Amino acid sequence: MSGEPQADCLFCKIVAGEIPATVVRKTERTLAFRDIHPQAPTHILVIPHVHYPNAAALAAAEPLIAAELLTEAAAVAADEGIDAYRLIFNTGAGAGQTIFHAHVHVLGGKPLREGMV
């Protein structure tokens, strides 16, 4: 069921503390941690604690939490000292989504070229 933790979801396991991650920020509803395969000097994922397969499903079911992901992404960028950054939501395998738990990538720390991740 959407919204509930999924036993086979990597990000649900990170939220539950079953799998370690380099956490940079945590709120009651979100968790931000460093990507293990960074595409930029700063590459942080911000995820909701609740499980939805993608950003569209999260926004439809939990619009306040979807909005909080954006607020937290901006806070992560500020905490990291980057004022120019890219936010990416991949939705579906064809768009490059590999973990089917809604999340936003925060990329920055260097000039980002067009077409990059």
N, C-alpha and C positions, 0 to 999 in steps of 0.2 A: 504494500500500500504506500502511495506517495506520502511524504512527510515523515514516515517512520524509518528508523535506521534499517539498512539492508545488510544482511550478514556477509554478502559477497562484494560489498562496496569499499574500496580502498579509503575513500575520504570519510565514510562513516566510521571506519576503524581508526582513522587519525583523530576524529572528533572524540571518540570514546577513549582515546589514550592507549589503544591496543597496538598501534604502529607509531613509532616515533617520527616527529617532524620538527624542523627548526621554526618554532612558533615565534612570530614577531608581534602579534597583537591578538587579543581574544576579548570578545564581548559575550554577553548572555546568549546572543543568537548567531554570532559569526566567529570564524577562526581564520587567521591569516598566517601563512607559513611560506618559507622559501621553496621555490620549485627545485626539484633535484636535477633537472636538465635545463638550466637557465638559458634563455635566448637573448639576454641582455645583462649588463652588470647588476641591475636590480630586476629580479623576476620573482614576484610574490603572488601566490594564489590566495584569494579571499573566497571562503566557502560559507554557506549557511550550515548551522548544526542540523537542520532538518534536511531530509533527502527528497530531492526532486531531480528527475533525469537531466534537466537542462534549464537554462535561464527563462525560457518562455513558459515552461510548466510552473516554475517557481513564481514568476510574475503573476500568472493567472490565479494561482492558489493562495499565495502569500505576498501580496504587493508591498506591504510594509517591510518585510524581510528583504525582498528584492531591492527596494530603495536603500535599505541599510547596507547592502553589499557595496553600493556606489559610495555611500558616505564613508564606509570603512576603507575602501580603495583609496579615496582621497586622503584619509588620515594616514594610511600606510605610506603613501607618497611623501606626505609632509614629514612623517617620522624618519623617512630615509633621506630627507633633504633634497628630493628631486622636485623641480617645479615644472618640468616638461615630461610627460609620461603618456603611455598608451594603455587603454583598457580594452581587453578583448574577451568577449563571450563567444565561445565556439558552441554551436548547437547542431548536433548530428555528426555522424562519422564522416560524411562528405565534406564537412567544414573543419575537420581535424580534431573533433572531440574524441578523446580516448578514455576518459573517466566520465561515466554517465551519472554524475552528481553535479548539480549546478555550481558553477564557479566562474570567477573573473580573474584574468591574468592582469597584473600590474607590471608593466615593462618600462624601464627608464634607466637613467644613469649614463646614457650616451645618446648622440643623435640617432634617431630611428629612421631608417630608410623606408620608402614606400614599398609595400609588398612583404615586409618583414613580419613573420609570424602573425 
